[in-house]
Amino acid sequence: MRGMRGMRRARGTREASEAQVPAGASETEGSSEASEAAAKRQRPWLRLPRLSVPRLSVRRLSVLRLPRSRRGRRLAVQGVMALCVLALLPATWMRVGTGSQVGTTADAPAREVAMVFGAGLWKGRPTPYLAHRLDAAAELYRAGKVKVVLVTGDNSRVEYDEPDAMRTYLTERGVPDDRIVSDYAGFDSWDSCVRAKKIFGVDRAVLVSQGFHIHRATTLCRSAGIDAYGVGVDEPRDATWYYGGTRELAASGKAALDALLRPDPRFLGPQEAGVAEALASATP
């Protein structure tokens, strides 16, 4: 019996000592938290602001739906149609306004200057679309309809020179080098037209470009003061053609603003006598 009592006393003592350990630990933790709180009060810069994270509701993430009422759906359709009309309006205006001033190389009247717009290079050579424009310009020169070819393009980088590549292509097809004039700052169609008028003194010209671009180019050059006739080069209806036609929708909006506001080109510079000198050399 005494042995049993001793064992019970020892067990009770061990349990009491184990029960006292967490109590001491909690006191230690409580004292450490109190000291940290006191330190934060003494050093307020340690306090971090609470960040509130917005809760995303299912309604906010739901996909927009058409109005449920018949009147609401009708208004939505009318709004989409109005946007389509506004997007097509500039291109339609340019096409209608230049309808009688655009044709083929056979229809083009005799003018002293042919103007070819740049259309990109591939490994230093003209792209197929640009090559077709240059072929049409060379055809106009051989037919005696033009005397000088003004090539206008981008030369904003040393490694990219559209006018020189266009010149090389034309000389390879029989156009004399002294009948070719280069405009190295034709960064877009409006810049090319304004510079042709103000820098090179061109008053009348035959413009050469693809069919989807020639109406815009003719409109811009006529707005810049050039008596322009456009020659549209036919192209197969491939992916590039559809891309160019789609791009014209956005470009026509900018062109309409350019024609109305008539801003200065990106780079104007002094007047150049290249076209006048080339015409003088062409005169027998």
Salt bridges, closest charged atoms under 4 A:
ASP135 OD1 - ARG173 NE 3.54
GLU159 OE2 - ARG157 NE 3.24
GLU172 OE1 - ARG125 NH2 3.20
GLU172 OE1 - ARG173 NH1 3.35
ASP177 OD1 - ARG167 NH1 2.99
ASP183 OD1 - ARG195 NE 2.83
ASP188 OD2 - LYS254 NZ 3.41
ASP203 OD1 - LYS197 NZ 2.69
ASP227 OD2 - ARG111 NH2 3.95
ASP227 OD2 - ARG204 NE 3.57
ASP227 OD1 - ARG222 NH1 3.75
GLU235 OE2 - HIS132 ND1 2.65
GLU248 OE2 - ARG216 NH2 2.82
ASP258 OD2 - LYS254 NZ 2.72
